[in-house]
Amino acid sequence: MLAWEQGHGPAHRVGIASDQTSYGRLWQETHLDGLPPQVDFETDVVVWFAEGHGSSCSDLRMDEVIV
């Protein structure tokens, strides 16, 4: 888990970054503040999951994806 923020970026979107360049683009698309955390792309990828829900729905948080 690199970040978890409510109200940032477009909802109902997913994205993946497998190198530093695509990670930079993905971080910009999320509209998160600051610099993205370091990632070792030799062993990991970054997945962005942006949910969207109404005010009557509970929050959803994804902490880990294991393949």
N, C-alpha and C positions, 0 to 999 in steps of 0.2 A: 504494500500500500504506500504509494508516494504522496497522495493528496486526497483529501475528502472535503469538499466545499459545497455548500448549497447556494444556488442562484448564480452559478458561473457558467458561461458558455451556453450553447444551444442544447435543448433537451432532445431526448429520443435519438441519440447519436452514439456510434461506437467508432473507435479508431485504433490503429496499431502502429507502433514504431519499432523498427528492428535495427536502426542505426541512429547516430547522433543527429544527422540532418533531419530525418523524419520525426525524431523526438522533439526537436526545436519547433517544427511546424505544428505538431500536435499540441505542444504546450501553449503556443500562441492561440490556437483555436479554442482552448479551454478557457481563456481569459483569466487564468490564475495569476496572482501577483508573484513577484520575485523570480529567482532563477530556478530551473527545474533541478531536482536532486540528481546526483550522479547515478548512472546505470551502467553495469557491465554488460555490454551487448554481445560479448562472447558467450554468455550463459543465459541472458534474460532478454525479454522483449517488454515493451510497455503497452498495455491495453487501456484504452479510455472507454469508459462506460458511463454515458450520461442519461440518467433516467428522467422521466417526467411524470408527475402525478399531481392530482388535485389536492386541495387543502384538507379534504376529509380522509385522505390515504396516509398510512404511516410511512415513515422514512425507510429507505432501503440503503443498505451499506454493504458493499462487496469488499471483503478484506483479502481474499486470496483466490487465485485460480490455479489449480494443479492439473497438469496434463500428463 
